Amino acid sequence: MFKKMEKVFDIIGEILAVVLVIVFALLIIDAKFPFLSNVEWLKNAFEVIRNYGALLLIAVVGLEAMSKRNLLFQLIFIALLALIVVFLFFPETYSNFMGMIGGGN
């Protein structure tokens, strides 16, 4: 299903990885030496990229990997990805999940 898209997913994945590294580095540097406080909209944009960029990168790299597999594995991956995206619309589920990972109360 995705065989022809493998190169496209590869390029998009590489670009996303570089963007995420830059965003994470800027946010970490900003935590120690605040320089984004004056540009609140930019900091908010970086926070959104940080929060959803990792999921997007996982999706793109996963689709690239699934492009080499048979249709059954592709459908399973797409179904699991859809499950994740649907549950992102239920903030309490996402918060509970992050609390489990972060060891929250």
C-alpha positions in Angstrom: 0.0 0.0 0.0 2.8 2.4 0.9 5.7 1.0 -1.2 5.9 4.0 -3.5 5.8 6.4 -0.5 8.9 4.9 1.3 11.3 7.6 0.1 8.8 10.4 0.9 8.3 9.1 4.4 12.1 8.8 4.8 12.7 12.5 3.8 9.8 13.7 6.0 11.1 11.7 8.9 14.6 13.1 8.5 13.3 16.7 8.4 11.0 16.1 11.5 13.9 14.6 13.4 16.1 17.6 12.8 13.3 20.1 13.6 12.5 18.2 16.9 16.1 18.2 18.0 16.3 22.0 17.4 13.1 22.6 19.2 14.1 20.4 22.2 17.5 22.1 22.4 16.0 25.6 22.3 13.4 24.7 25.0 16.1 23.2 27.2 18.4 26.2 26.8 15.4 28.5 27.4 14.7 26.7 30.7 18.2 27.7 32.0 18.6 31.0 30.2 15.1 32.4 29.4 15.1 34.2 26.1 11.8 33.0 24.7 9.7 34.8 27.4 9.6 38.0 25.3 8.2 36.0 22.3 5.3 34.1 23.9 3.7 32.9 20.7 7.0 31.3 19.6 7.5 29.5 22.9 3.9 28.3 22.6 4.5 27.0 19.1 7.7 25.2 20.3 5.7 23.6 23.1 3.1 22.3 20.6 5.8 21.0 18.3 7.5 19.3 21.3 4.2 17.7 22.4 2.9 16.5 19.1 6.1 16.3 17.0 7.3 13.2 18.6 4.0 11.4 17.8 4.2 12.7 14.3 7.8 11.5 13.9 6.8 8.0 15.3 3.9 7.9 12.8 6.1 8.9 9.8 9.0 6.5 10.7 6.4 3.7 11.4 4.8 4.3 8.1 8.2 4.1 6.4 8.9 0.8 8.2 5.4 -0.6 7.3 5.9 0.3 3.6 8.3 -2.7 3.5 5.8 -5.0 5.2 2.7 -6.8 4.0 -0.8 -5.4 4.1 -1.8 -7.0 7.4 1.1 -5.3 9.3 0.2 -2.0 7.6 -3.4 -2.2 8.6 -2.5 -3.1 12.2 -0.1 -0.2 12.5 -2.6 2.3 11.0 -5.3 1.0 13.4 -3.0 1.5 16.4 -2.0 4.9 15.2 -5.7 5.8 14.8 -6.3 4.6 18.3 -3.6 6.9 19.7 -4.9 9.9 17.7 -8.5 9.3 18.8 -7.6 9.1 22.4 -5.6 12.4 22.1 -9.1 14.0 21.9 -9.8 12.7 25.5 -7.5 14.7 27.6 -8.2 12.8 30.8 -7.0 9.5 29.2 -3.8 11.2 27.9 -3.2 12.8 31.4 -3.6 9.4 33.1 -1.3 7.8 30.6 1.4 10.5 31.1 0.9 10.2 34.9 1.7 6.5 34.6 4.8 7.2 32.6 6.0 10.1 34.7 5.2 8.4 38.0 2.7 11.1 38.9 0.3 10.9 41.8 
